[in-house]
Amino acid sequence: MDPVTNQENTQTSQATEEVIDPVTEDPSLALVKEIEDLKAKLAEESNLRLRAHADLDNFRKRKEQELISFRKFAQEQILLELLPVLDNFDLAIQHSGTPDSSSQKVMEGVLLIQKQLKSVLDKAGVIGINAVGQPFDPNFHQSIGQEDSELGSNLVVREMQAGYTLHGRVIRPSLVIVSN
């Protein structure tokens, strides 16, 4: 190799080293800077890991709440189908008239069945809406007519069909007559 070319390569190599290591000639400062960079990167990765863990915990809690809500209202459809049966028991009792000895026993049986059905609905979380005498509330009542009343205006005077809630949510509004 030519000594001039070799000398140029050496000078170029030294110039490159100076550009690569701008900190100083002390290698311990470069190591300290590298350690600080690694610590910062470790802290960032640790923070990301903690956030991912928190997101997973939040996801689990949200899914658990959704499952509880699903279980709570899963039986809504069957309960809605049972409500007309309860209505028919109520109507049968209202229209029973004066009892004689044989119809009295039938009426007692009907009352027991009605009581049992109401007990099953109560255990399932179905609660009747108290409507008569209450101010009309479209969240709980459905008006099917109006009539004059001495009670005041916008009050429920008669209930034509009972309304029910399931765990606080209206599953069937009361059909009511509202005062003028």
N, CA and C of each residue as an Amber inpcrd file, in Angstrom:
protein
   540
   0.8240000  -1.1690000   0.0000000   0.0000000   0.0000000   0.0000000
   0.8720000   1.2370000   0.0000000   0.3940000   2.2420000  -0.5660000
   1.1280000   3.4930000  -0.6790000   1.1100000   4.2010000   0.6670000
   2.2900000   4.6970000   1.1830000   2.3260000   5.3490000   2.4920000
   1.4620000   6.6060000   2.5440000   1.2720000   7.3170000   1.4860000
   0.4470000   8.5330000   1.4860000  -1.0110000   8.1460000   1.6350000
  -1.4240000   7.1240000   0.9350000  -2.8120000   6.6540000   1.0260000
  -3.0900000   6.1240000   2.4150000  -2.1270000   5.4090000   2.9870000
  -2.2720000   4.8670000   4.3290000  -2.4110000   6.0030000   5.3330000
  -1.6550000   7.0520000   5.1560000  -1.7130000   8.1860000   6.0690000
  -3.0630000   8.8870000   5.9340000  -3.6060000   9.0080000   4.7250000
  -4.9110000   9.6290000   4.5030000  -6.0040000   8.8020000   5.1650000
  -5.9050000   7.4620000   5.0440000  -6.8960000   6.5790000   5.6700000
  -6.8700000   6.7410000   7.1850000  -5.6980000   6.8640000   7.7660000
  -5.5650000   7.0260000   9.2000000  -6.1970000   8.3380000   9.6350000
  -5.9650000   9.4010000   8.8790000  -6.5370000  10.6950000   9.2140000
  -8.0560000  10.6580000   9.0730000  -8.5620000  10.0110000   8.0560000
 -10.0020000   9.8850000   7.8560000 -10.6110000   9.0730000   8.9830000
  -9.9360000   8.0070000   9.4060000 -10.4100000   7.1770000  10.4990000
 -10.4780000   7.9630000  11.7860000  -9.4630000   8.7740000  12.0440000
  -9.4560000   9.5760000  13.2640000 -10.5590000  10.6270000  13.2040000
 -10.8080000  11.1950000  12.0780000 -11.8630000  12.1950000  11.9260000
 -13.2210000  11.5540000  12.1610000 -13.4230000  10.3170000  11.6950000
 -14.6750000   9.5980000  11.8810000 -14.8950000   9.2930000  13.3460000
 -13.8450000   8.9050000  14.0420000 -13.9730000   8.6230000  15.4640000
 -14.3640000   9.8790000  16.2150000 -13.8380000  11.0080000  15.8390000
 -14.1780000  12.2460000  16.5040000 -15.6380000  12.5960000  16.2700000
 -16.1830000  12.3500000  15.1030000 -17.5800000  12.6290000  14.8040000
 -18.4710000  11.6460000  15.5550000 -18.0890000  10.3870000  15.6410000
 -18.9030000   9.3700000  16.3080000 -18.9450000   9.6190000  17.8060000
 -17.8560000  10.0440000  18.4210000 -17.8140000  10.2250000  19.8630000
 -17.7240000  11.7110000  20.1800000 -18.8380000  12.4500000  20.1080000
 -18.7970000  13.8870000  20.3190000 -18.7600000  14.2590000  21.7890000
 -19.0800000  13.3230000  22.7080000 -19.1860000  13.6380000  24.1290000
 -17.8640000  14.1600000  24.6440000 -16.8930000  13.3150000  24.7810000
 -15.5270000  13.6750000  25.1740000 -14.6620000  12.4770000  24.9530000
 -13.4750000  12.6280000  25.3820000 -12.5740000  11.4990000  25.2580000
 -12.8100000  10.5010000  26.3770000 -13.5750000  10.8710000  27.4400000
 -13.7960000  10.0120000  28.5970000 -14.8980000   8.9950000  28.2920000
 -14.5540000   7.7000000  28.2250000 -15.5680000   6.6840000  27.9130000
 -16.5670000   6.4770000  29.0510000 -16.2510000   6.8450000  30.2800000
 -17.1750000   6.6400000  31.3950000 -18.3940000   7.5600000  31.2630000
 -18.2080000   8.7580000  30.7060000 -19.3560000   9.6420000  30.4860000
 -20.3000000   9.0710000  29.4470000 -19.7450000   8.4640000  28.4350000
 -20.5690000   7.8240000  27.4140000 -21.3610000   6.6760000  28.0280000
 -20.7450000   5.9060000  28.9260000 -21.4470000   4.8050000  29.5900000
 -22.5440000   5.3230000  30.5190000 -22.2730000   6.4010000  31.2180000
 -23.2700000   7.0040000  32.1110000 -24.4720000   7.4560000  31.2920000
 -24.2180000   8.1070000  30.1560000 -25.3140000   8.5540000  29.2900000
 -26.1050000   7.3590000  28.7800000 -25.4120000   6.2920000  28.3900000
 -26.0900000   5.0930000  27.8960000 -26.9290000   4.4610000  29.0010000
 -26.4210000   4.4330000  30.2250000 -27.1610000   3.8840000  31.3660000
 -28.4140000   4.7230000  31.6200000 -28.2980000   6.0350000  31.5610000
 -29.4470000   6.9100000  31.7710000 -30.4930000   6.6910000  30.6860000
 -30.0480000   6.5340000  29.4490000 -30.9710000   6.2580000  28.3530000
 -31.6970000   4.9310000  28.5710000 -30.9510000   3.9190000  28.9920000
 -31.5540000   2.6100000  29.2550000 -32.5370000   2.6680000  30.4250000
 -32.1980000   3.4490000  31.4640000 -33.1150000   3.6130000  32.6030000
 -34.4070000   4.2880000  32.1510000 -34.2890000   5.3010000  31.3030000
 -35.4710000   6.0010000  30.7960000 -36.3380000   5.0590000  29.9660000
 -35.6830000   4.2520000  29.1490000 -36.4190000   3.3010000  28.3210000
 -37.0930000   2.2410000  29.1910000 -36.4080000   1.7850000  30.2360000
 -36.9760000   0.8110000  31.1740000 -38.1880000   1.4020000  31.8880000
 -38.0900000   2.6610000  32.3140000 -39.2140000   3.3240000  32.9880000
 -40.4060000   3.4410000  32.0410000 -40.1450000   3.7680000  30.7860000
 -41.2120000   3.8800000  29.7940000 -41.8770000   2.5260000  29.5560000
 -41.0890000   1.4890000  29.4120000 -41.6390000   0.1410000  29.2130000
 -42.4250000  -0.3140000  30.4400000 -41.9240000   0.0010000  31.6170000
 -42.6340000  -0.3470000  32.8540000 -43.9640000   0.3770000  32.9250000
 -43.9870000   1.6290000  32.5430000 -45.2200000   2.4050000  32.5160000
 -46.2220000   1.8090000  31.5290000 -45.7440000   1.4230000  30.3540000
 -46.6150000   0.7930000  29.3600000 -47.1850000  -0.5270000  29.8760000
 -46.3680000  -1.2960000  30.5820000 -46.8200000  -2.5620000  31.1500000
 -47.9050000  -2.3250000  32.1950000 -47.7040000  -1.3280000  33.0520000
 -48.6950000  -1.0070000  34.0840000 -50.0130000  -0.5410000  33.4610000
 -49.9180000   0.2740000  32.4160000 -51.1370000   0.7240000  31.7270000
 -51.8740000  -0.4460000  31.0890000 -51.1390000  -1.3490000  30.4740000
 -51.7730000  -2.5230000  29.8620000 -52.4470000  -3.3810000  30.9220000
 -51.8050000  -3.5270000  32.0630000 -52.3860000  -4.2920000  33.1650000
 -53.6650000  -3.6180000  33.6750000 -53.6390000  -2.2940000  33.8020000
 -54.8260000  -1.5540000  34.2530000 -55.9540000  -1.6660000  33.2250000
 -55.6070000  -1.5880000  31.9400000 -56.6190000  -1.7500000  30.8950000
 -57.2570000  -3.1310000  30.9600000 -56.4510000  -4.1440000  31.2040000
 -56.9780000  -5.5050000  31.3110000 -57.9000000  -5.6280000  32.5220000
 -57.5140000  -5.0520000  33.6420000 -58.3740000  -5.0790000  34.8320000
 -59.6970000  -4.3670000  34.5660000 -59.6430000  -3.2120000  33.9090000
 -60.8670000  -2.4800000  33.5730000 -61.7490000  -3.2860000  32.6330000
 -61.1500000  -3.9660000  31.6760000 -61.9040000  -4.8080000  30.7440000
 -62.6030000  -5.9420000  31.4970000 -61.8870000  -6.5790000  32.4070000
 -62.4800000  -7.6670000  33.1900000 -63.6570000  -7.1680000  34.0180000
 -63.4900000  -6.0190000  34.6630000 -64.5680000  -5.4600000  35.4800000
 -65.7800000  -5.1100000  34.6240000 -65.5500000  -4.5190000  33.4560000
 -66.6440000  -4.1540000  32.5610000 -67.3970000  -5.4040000  32.0860000
 -66.6690000  -6.4480000  31.7410000 -67.3030000  -7.6850000  31.2950000
 -68.0870000  -8.3420000  32.4250000 -67.5560000  -8.2710000  33.6420000
 -68.2500000  -8.8340000  34.8030000 -69.5690000  -8.0910000  35.0410000
 -69.5470000  -6.7530000  34.9060000 -70.7690000  -5.9720000  35.0690000
 -71.7820000  -6.3070000  33.9800000 -71.3090000  -6.4870000  32.7560000
 -72.2050000  -6.8550000  31.6580000 -72.8430000  -8.2140000  31.9110000
 -72.0700000  -9.1520000  32.4390000 -72.5920000 -10.4810000  32.7430000
 -73.6370000 -10.4160000  33.8480000 -73.3760000  -9.6120000  34.8780000
 -74.3450000  -9.4530000  35.9620000 -75.6380000  -8.8470000  35.4200000
 -75.5190000  -7.8360000  34.5800000 -76.6970000  -7.2030000  33.9880000
 -77.4510000  -8.1920000  33.1000000 -76.7300000  -8.9740000  32.3240000
 -77.3730000  -9.9660000  31.4630000 -78.1590000 -10.9750000  32.2950000
 -77.5430000 -11.4800000  33.3510000 -78.2330000 -12.4410000  34.2080000
 -79.4650000 -11.8300000  34.8630000 -79.3370000 -10.5600000  35.2200000
 -80.4150000  -9.8760000  35.9140000 -81.6540000  -9.7360000  35.0230000
 -81.4510000  -9.4810000  33.7400000 -82.5630000  -9.2300000  32.8380000
 -82.8060000 -10.3500000  31.8220000 -82.1370000 -11.4760000  31.9650000
 -82.2830000 -12.5760000  31.0110000 -83.6820000 -13.1710000  31.0330000
 -84.3240000 -13.1280000  32.1640000 -85.6350000 -13.7480000  32.3030000
 -86.7760000 -12.7970000  31.9590000 -86.4730000 -11.6170000  31.4600000
 -87.4910000 -10.6100000  31.1800000 -88.5750000 -11.1260000  30.2390000
 -88.2220000 -11.8160000  29.1820000 -89.2090000 -12.2600000  28.1910000
 -90.2130000 -13.2370000  28.7950000 -89.7460000 -14.2080000  29.5670000
 -90.6700000 -15.1720000  30.1670000 -91.5720000 -14.4810000  31.1830000
 -91.0180000 -13.5100000  31.8960000 -91.8260000 -12.7780000  32.8740000
 -92.8900000 -11.9390000  32.1770000 -92.5460000 -11.3500000  31.0560000
 -93.5440000 -10.5970000  30.2880000 -94.6900000 -11.4930000  29.8250000
 -94.3840000 -12.7310000  29.5290000 -95.4340000 -13.6570000  29.1100000
 -96.2940000 -14.1250000  30.2850000 -95.7470000 -14.0770000  31.5060000
 -96.5160000 -14.4640000  32.6860000 -97.4430000 -13.3500000  33.1760000
 -97.1410000 -12.1270000  32.8660000 -97.9460000 -11.0120000  33.3570000
 -99.4050000 -11.0580000  32.8990000 -99.7110000 -11.4040000  31.6580000
-101.1260000 -11.5250000  31.2860000-101.8580000 -12.6150000  32.0850000
-101.1590000 -13.6590000  32.4820000-101.7760000 -14.6910000  33.3160000
-102.1800000 -14.0740000  34.6540000-101.3140000 -13.2780000  35.2220000
-101.6220000 -12.5920000  36.4770000-102.7940000 -11.6360000  36.2760000
-102.8200000 -10.9290000  35.1480000-103.9390000 -10.0320000  34.8470000
-105.2580000 -10.8030000  34.8030000-105.2380000 -11.9700000  34.1860000
-106.4620000 -12.7720000  34.0880000-106.9160000 -13.2600000  35.4690000
-105.9830000 -13.5880000  36.3410000-106.3600000 -13.9500000  37.7110000
-107.0270000 -12.7600000  38.4040000-106.4570000 -11.5880000  38.2220000
-107.0380000 -10.3890000  38.8290000-108.4520000 -10.1440000  38.3130000
-108.6440000 -10.2890000  37.0010000-109.9770000 -10.0960000  36.4120000
-110.9670000 -11.1470000  36.9140000-110.5430000 -12.3880000  37.0120000
-111.4240000 -13.4590000  37.4940000-111.8780000 -13.1750000  38.9170000
-110.9800000 -12.6680000  39.7310000-111.3220000 -12.3660000  41.1210000
-112.2650000 -11.1600000  41.1830000-112.0390000 -10.1570000  40.3570000
-112.9010000  -8.9770000  40.3410000-114.3180000  -9.3090000  39.8930000
-114.4710000 -10.2470000  38.9710000-115.7740000 -10.5790000  38.4000000
-116.4060000 -11.8190000  39.0290000-115.9400000 -12.2190000  40.1550000
-116.4320000 -13.4660000  40.7470000-117.8560000 -13.3610000  41.2660000
-118.3270000 -12.1870000  41.6610000-119.7070000 -12.0390000  42.1380000
-119.8660000 -12.5770000  43.5460000-121.1120000 -12.9190000  43.9350000
-121.3900000 -13.4440000  45.2770000-121.1340000 -14.9340000  45.2910000
-120.3220000 -15.3420000  46.2330000-119.9570000 -16.7570000  46.2550000
-121.0080000 -17.6310000  46.9400000-121.2700000 -18.8190000  46.3800000
-122.0110000 -19.8540000  47.0960000-120.9710000 -20.8460000  47.5880000
-121.3570000 -21.9360000  48.1730000-120.3800000 -22.8320000  48.8150000
-119.4000000 -23.4570000  47.8180000-119.8710000 -23.8830000  46.6500000
-118.9550000 -24.5140000  45.6890000-118.0570000 -23.4870000  45.0040000
-118.6170000 -22.3460000  44.6520000-117.7950000 -21.3290000  43.9930000
-116.8100000 -20.6920000  44.9850000-117.1570000 -20.7500000  46.2810000
-116.2470000 -20.2220000  47.3000000-114.9480000 -21.0110000  47.3080000
-115.0100000 -22.3220000  47.1920000-113.8090000 -23.1670000  47.1810000
-112.9880000 -22.9290000  45.9120000-113.6760000 -22.7470000  44.8000000
-112.9770000 -22.4490000  43.5460000-112.2550000 -21.1040000  43.6750000
-112.9550000 -20.1280000  44.2590000-112.3610000 -18.8000000  44.4290000
-111.1470000 -18.8590000  45.3530000-111.1900000 -19.6600000  46.3970000
-110.0490000 -19.8120000  47.2920000-108.8560000 -20.4120000  46.5390000
-109.1300000 -21.3850000  45.6680000-108.0660000 -21.9760000  44.8520000
-107.4430000 -20.9690000  43.9060000-108.3020000 -20.1620000  43.2800000
-107.8110000 -19.1300000  42.3640000-106.9550000 -18.1230000  43.1240000
-107.3990000 -17.7320000  44.3180000-106.6210000 -16.7860000  45.1250000
-105.2650000 -17.3630000  45.5180000-105.2240000 -18.6350000  45.8470000
-103.9480000 -19.2790000  46.1930000-102.9950000 -19.3200000  45.0010000
-103.5520000 -19.6270000  43.8180000-102.7170000 -19.6650000  42.6020000
-102.1890000 -18.2650000  42.2890000-103.0520000 -17.2630000  42.4210000
-102.6320000 -15.8830000  42.1850000-101.5220000 -15.4890000  43.1580000
-101.6810000 -15.8420000  44.4070000-100.6790000 -15.5150000  45.4250000
 -99.3460000 -16.1970000  45.1140000 -99.4170000 -17.4460000  44.6760000
 -98.2060000 -18.1860000  44.3300000 -97.5060000 -17.5480000  43.1210000
 -98.2710000 -17.1610000  42.1210000 -97.6960000 -16.5280000  40.9370000
 -97.0460000 -15.1930000  41.2950000 -97.7060000 -14.4020000  42.1370000
 -97.1250000 -13.1360000  42.5720000 -95.8320000 -13.3730000  43.3500000
 -95.7840000 -14.4270000  44.1420000 -94.5790000 -14.7530000  44.8990000
 -93.4160000 -15.0870000  43.9710000 -93.7040000 -15.8600000  42.9240000
 -92.6630000 -16.2160000  41.9410000 -92.1400000 -14.9570000  41.2480000
 -93.0460000 -14.0770000  40.8750000 -92.6350000 -12.8310000  40.2020000
 -91.8300000 -11.9340000  41.1460000 -92.2450000 -11.8850000  42.4140000
 -91.4920000 -11.0940000  43.3990000 -90.0650000 -11.6110000  43.5490000
 -89.9060000 -12.9180000  43.6180000 -88.5700000 -13.5090000  43.7480000
 -87.7080000 -13.2000000  42.5330000 -88.3520000 -13.0860000  41.3650000
 -87.6210000 -12.7940000  40.1300000 -87.2790000 -11.3100000  40.0090000
 -87.8120000 -10.4700000  40.9140000 -87.4990000  -9.0470000  40.8750000
 -88.5510000  -8.2010000  40.1860000 -89.7350000  -8.7870000  39.8970000
 -90.8120000  -8.0500000  39.2560000 -91.6360000  -7.3510000  40.3390000
 -91.7770000  -6.0260000  40.1920000 -92.5230000  -5.2420000  41.1720000
 -93.5920000  -4.4500000  40.4320000 -94.8040000  -4.4600000  40.9780000
 -95.9030000  -3.7050000  40.3860000 -95.6940000  -2.2080000  40.5440000
 -96.1660000  -1.4620000  39.5510000 -96.0820000  -0.0040000  39.5830000
 -97.3400000   0.5210000  40.2690000 -97.1510000   1.3350000  41.2850000
 -98.2710000   1.9630000  41.9800000 -98.7340000   3.1380000  41.1380000
 -99.9770000   3.0910000  40.6230000-100.3890000   4.1100000  39.6680000
-101.5270000   4.9960000  40.1810000-102.5650000   4.4320000  40.7300000
-103.7640000   5.1880000  41.0980000-103.4320000   6.2310000  42.1610000
-103.8600000   7.4840000  41.8770000-103.6210000   8.5850000  42.8030000
-102.2640000   9.2490000  42.6150000-101.4200000   8.6900000  41.7820000
-100.0780000   9.2390000  41.5410000-100.1280000  10.2230000  40.3610000
 -99.2250000  11.1940000  40.3350000 -99.1280000  12.0630000  39.1550000
 -98.7400000  11.2280000  37.9320000 -99.3180000  11.5860000  36.7890000
 -99.0090000  10.8550000  35.5610000 -97.5330000  11.0140000  35.2280000
 -96.8490000   9.9000000  34.9970000 -95.4380000   9.8880000  34.6340000
 -95.2890000   9.0060000  33.4000000 -94.9590000   9.5910000  32.2500000
 -94.8580000   8.7900000  31.0230000 -93.7700000   7.7150000  31.0720000
 -92.8760000   7.7930000  32.0490000 -91.8640000   6.7550000  32.1970000
 -92.4600000   5.4750000  32.7800000 -93.5720000   5.6110000  33.5240000
 -94.1800000   4.4600000  34.1870000 -95.6160000   4.1980000  33.7410000
 -96.2640000   5.1880000  33.1550000 -97.6770000   5.0750000  32.7890000
 -97.8760000   5.3230000  31.3060000 -98.9060000   4.6690000  30.7660000
 -99.3180000   4.9390000  29.3890000-100.7820000   5.3330000  29.4460000
-101.0720000   6.5610000  29.0800000-102.4340000   7.0730000  29.1500000
-103.2450000   6.5230000  27.9830000-104.4350000   5.9960000  28.3090000
-105.3320000   5.5110000  27.2530000-106.6320000   6.3020000  27.2510000
-106.7050000   7.3150000  28.1200000-107.8950000   8.1580000  28.1490000
-107.8120000   9.1910000  29.2530000-108.8150000  10.1050000  29.2030000
-108.9040000  11.1380000  30.2260000-110.3390000  11.2220000  30.7030000
-110.5090000  11.6570000  31.9400000-111.8430000  11.9020000  32.4640000
-111.7650000  12.9970000  33.5120000-112.8940000  13.6390000  33.7300000
-112.9570000  14.6920000  34.7420000-112.8800000  14.0680000  36.1150000
-112.1890000  14.7590000  36.9960000-112.0380000  14.2510000  38.3470000
-111.8820000  15.4000000  39.3200000-112.3110000  15.1770000  40.5430000
-112.1790000  16.1860000  41.5900000-110.8000000  16.1170000  42.2510000
-110.0210000  15.0750000  41.9420000-108.7120000  14.8910000  42.5670000
-107.7050000  15.9570000  42.1440000-107.8610000  16.4910000  40.9950000
-106.8920000  17.4430000  40.4510000-106.5440000  17.0340000  39.0390000
-105.7040000  17.8320000  38.4050000-105.3650000  17.5130000  37.0210000
-104.0710000  16.7100000  36.9400000-103.9970000  15.9300000  35.8910000
-102.8100000  15.1400000  35.5640000-102.4850000  14.0710000  36.6160000
-103.5290000  13.5470000  37.2690000-103.3670000  12.4500000  38.2140000
-103.9840000  11.1950000  37.6270000-103.4580000  10.0470000  37.9810000
-104.0070000   8.7730000  37.5210000-105.2560000   8.4810000  38.3650000
-106.4190000   8.3590000  37.6970000-107.6560000   8.0830000  38.4260000
-108.0370000   6.6070000  38.3850000-107.6700000   5.9220000  37.3110000
-107.9590000   4.4870000  37.2090000-106.8300000   3.7790000  36.4850000
-106.6260000   2.5430000  36.8740000-105.6180000   1.7110000  36.2140000
-106.3560000   0.6180000  35.4550000-106.1550000   0.5920000  34.1460000
-106.8320000  -0.4000000  33.3150000-106.0190000  -1.6920000  33.2100000
-104.7140000  -1.5760000  33.2690000-103.8250000  -2.7380000  33.2660000
-102.6020000  -2.3840000  34.0960000-102.2460000  -3.2900000  34.9970000
-101.1150000  -3.0330000  35.8960000 -99.8030000  -2.9770000  35.1190000
 -98.9040000  -2.1300000  35.6000000 -97.5650000  -2.0320000  35.0310000
 -96.5640000  -2.6490000  35.9880000 -95.3940000  -3.0370000  35.4600000
 -94.3960000  -3.7400000  36.2780000 -92.9920000  -3.2820000  35.9160000
 -92.1150000  -3.3670000  36.9200000 -90.6950000  -3.1200000  36.7040000
 -89.9230000  -4.3890000  37.0330000 -88.7950000  -4.5430000  36.3930000
 -87.8830000  -5.6540000  36.6710000 -86.5580000  -5.0340000  37.0860000
 -86.2200000  -5.1890000  38.3590000 -84.9840000  -4.6040000  38.9190000
 -84.8890000  -3.1120000  38.6100000 -86.0180000  -2.4230000  38.7460000
 -86.0390000  -0.9770000  38.5630000 -86.2550000  -0.5090000  37.1380000
 -86.2610000  -1.4020000  36.1760000 -86.4820000  -1.0260000  34.7730000
 -87.9010000  -1.4050000  34.3740000 -88.6270000  -0.4780000  33.7640000
 -90.0140000  -0.7280000  33.3630000 -90.0310000  -1.7730000  32.2560000
 -90.7630000  -2.8690000  32.5190000 -90.9120000  -3.8830000  31.4670000
 -92.2970000  -3.8110000  30.8370000 -93.2460000  -3.2040000  31.5830000
 -94.5700000  -2.9430000  31.0180000 -95.1620000  -1.7520000  31.7650000
 -95.4730000  -0.6570000  31.0510000 -96.0620000   0.5040000  31.7310000
 -97.5230000   0.2160000  32.1060000 -98.0040000   0.9400000  33.1060000
 -99.4160000   0.8290000  33.5090000-100.2750000   1.5280000  32.4730000
-101.3780000   0.8990000  32.0690000-102.3470000   1.5400000  31.1950000
-103.3340000   2.2580000  32.1080000-103.4190000   3.5950000  31.9710000
-104.1550000   4.3830000  32.9600000-105.0870000   5.3960000  32.3040000
-106.0760000   5.8160000  33.1160000-106.9440000   6.9220000  32.7870000
-106.4520000   8.0990000  33.6360000-106.2520000   9.2540000  32.9890000
-105.6680000  10.4260000  33.6600000-106.7640000  11.4840000  33.8100000
-106.7030000  12.2110000  34.9380000-107.6960000  13.2620000  35.1840000
-107.3850000  14.5010000  34.3730000-108.4770000  15.2400000  34.0220000
-108.3280000  16.5210000  33.3080000-107.9310000  17.5970000  34.2720000
